Amino acid sequence: MNTILKSVAIPFASGILGAALWMSFQSPEKRSSQDEYSFEQVPTQMASQPKVPNSGLRTDPPLSFIEASQNSTESVVFIKNFSGTDYRRYSMFDYFFGTGPTQQVSTGSGVIISNDGYIITNNHVIDRAETIEVVHQKRTYKAKLVGTDKNTDIAVLKIEAQNLPEIKRGSSRSLQIGEWVLAVGNPFNLTSTVTAGIVSAKERQINILGGDFPLESFIQTDAPINPGNSGGALVNVNGELVGINTAILSRTGSYTGYGFAVPVDVAIKVANDLIKFGEVQKAIPGMDVVEITPELAEEMELKNLDGVIISHILRSGAAENSGLQKNDVITQIGDWKITGKGSFEEALSYYYPGDKINVSYTRNGASKTVNLTLQNLEGGTGIIKREYYSSALIGARLEAVNAIEKDRLKIPYGVKISSLTRGYLRDLGFRDGYVITHVNEMPAKDPKTLGEYLEKFSGRLKLEGVAPNGQPFMQSYNVR
């Protein structure tokens, strides 16, 4: 037993003595409560390296996000979308217990962009809304829908109020990958919620937007974005708006890693167009383009994967008029370097019909530059205001097809169905994007004429046209 005690006591005593000697060499000033953890020491040679010159951007994490939060939360509103009555869960038991069909309510966020009540949000936040309410600082306002743009998923609302806290605007073009950003919104109906992360990518395409000319050049961030954040603000460390939160990448419906925001420079241009003209003034280059894949690069003997390849030239369009051809590789628009389809679409989004731009491209390995005059959706160069006809009875907004749609669908005219709500067109099986070319064998060219005809007609109705996928259809219906 004595032998065992000695064999244990001697190493134990040695350990105590060694620890005491080690502590005696440590100065009290260098010890802290963190000494119990292991930290890597910075190598001497790294510490002696010269500092990187200051580029003007903040590269160190802020001590807190208090300033950014204070500068932005008051400008973010809570939006309620009342979109009809839900009969799906209604049964006879509800009658006996005093309940019944309930109105469907979805929620989201919005950002105040002017002190007199203009608010920017996502189109999907207010989609199919019959009534829209905006809640700001515990006050509830009825909101008017100014306009929507499915191509960017942007919508503009107007409330009757003055001296509202208009958000400060930053620039998405100067936003850098790695910058700190905050997502401000109302996830899960939790109003005025702020989360933080960094910009993890730009010009990201995730193929989620609708519309005829979807513009996807998202800011990607790891700041947590959840349902209800849609339409809210993505701000920098100064609290300046740099994006409109739009989507999440998730298999569960909740945040699992990345969120996506429409760049503020794109969103504000769209909003201004909707306020001023009622429609986005889309600048058309008269061509379709595709991303450069490794296979295409090898086939065309391209040196790198930057740029986009022209896949289609619109007849009598801007590209054809300037001399551009199929398989030309667009590398730059103005001072904007084109790295892919996202940057191509974003670069064009800042221009208006009639603007002249320099386009750099390569053809058979030779670099060239051409001056191109952008066109509007009708093939002209002026500001256009498209004709719409909205009808609650038929449950749709009707609009004349534009020159690009005529070329794509190979039709001379037609009236497109959009923004479907409850009504008999939906009951007949139509969806957004269907184009009616003939009604009872008469040409359908004018939205108002077609809308009024459908509202009054009863009997055997024959409709002809083209589905969104380009397939022709011809159907007859009994309408009472």
Phi, psi and omega in degrees: 000316179299322180298318180295317180298319180295320182293335178271318186292321184296311177297323179298313179297322179296322179295317179298315181297319180295319179296320180295318178297318180298315180295329181293337179274351181267130177283143181302329184293333184271352180267147178209180179292345181276355184297341180285347179259161180260123178238139174287139176273143179288126179302145183301319183294329178288320182295333183271357180291147179296149180287149176289134180303145181289121182270358183097346178267148177281117184254347178262148179295140179294154178296328176201169178253024183298312182298314180298320180294315181296326182280351187234327187298324181292342182264001180255130185247164177258129185243133176245129180250112177262110192237034175117188185250136180263110180262358190296328184255012183273129178221179181293336178295326178298326180296314182291331182262011171081016177246175181193194179304140182245151178284136180283132180230124172241157185230161178194201184231166177207166183232130178285119182250357174209149184287352178259015167111008176278134185230134178257139179210190175270147175299320183289342177291324183250010182301134178064018182290136171265327176220141179235132175241143177241128178251122179224121180049050175071001175261141180251132181237143168284133184250142174260136177277114181280316181179163180225158175218105181293334183296331179243358184060039179247141174222156179236132176246162176225129173242153180273094180201158181231161176057039177281154181283090178295133183288147175283141184255136172258203180229126176282336180293325180269358179294136184250146173297130183102349178290147174287138176220158177238139172259122183244126181184205187228062182293138178053034181066015175270098189291151175054056178257137182239130173232156186235153176188200178235164171285118183258346176191162175228165178056038183274134175249128180234005172056056179240345187276149175266207181085170181277334181226067184301130180250101180246109175214059191289149164276126178260134182220153174261010170295125184303123176236129184232170175306130186106337175285340184306132181089353180278184188263138163254119186236157176273187185290349174267000182080017180270139182292125177239348180193164175248114183298132190230318190212162173234153174259106189204145172263354184250347185094352176240171184298128176226019177157307186225144173236165185226141183228143173287129179304138185298325181297324176288313184299317182291322177298316177298314181298315179299320178295318180295321180290317186277319187245347184082359182202148177288131178274087184285127178266119187257126178274353178077030179205155170253148181228161176228157176295153175270113177266162176304324181293316178295320180299318179292318181296321183264004178058047178270148185279334179212180185258007178283149179100184176224153181256132176290122182255340181205138177248124179288131181298129181062021179271180184299317182296314179296319180295333181271351179098002177291152184228162175302140181080359168295148181252112180281125183246340181201142174236116186059234177260014184262115178287129182267115180256342181184188184294327179298312180290329176297311180293319181294318180302317181289333186294342182273354183259168178240158174305136182097342178293143176257130182230149173271128180243121176264138182206168174239144177222118183054039176087350181264135180274136181220163175223140180224151175263127186236134178260114183290149182244168174267183184293344178261003179091000178264194182237004182262175175289134181241153174230107186287154181267131178236158170220116180257137182220122176289331183293311179274348173073044181198162167254131180252141179214149179289141178290150181263179184297323180293318180294321177299318180293316183292319183269353180057053177230151181277338182195176178160166178236125184267142175269128178217163177052055179293136171234201178291134181165176190282340175296320177292321179296331179282354177104006180282154177227169178305136175101348176292141179244124177265123179256334180216142174234120186049043176068010175261141180300136177255106183239327186249125182302316183294315180300315180293317181298314180294325178295314181294324180296324186266342190284143170218144183126209181274115184252127179246121180241136177234152179171208185226134176284164180303332180275005178093357181279130178289152176222155174211115185226150175242145184220153171263118182244129179248000000 
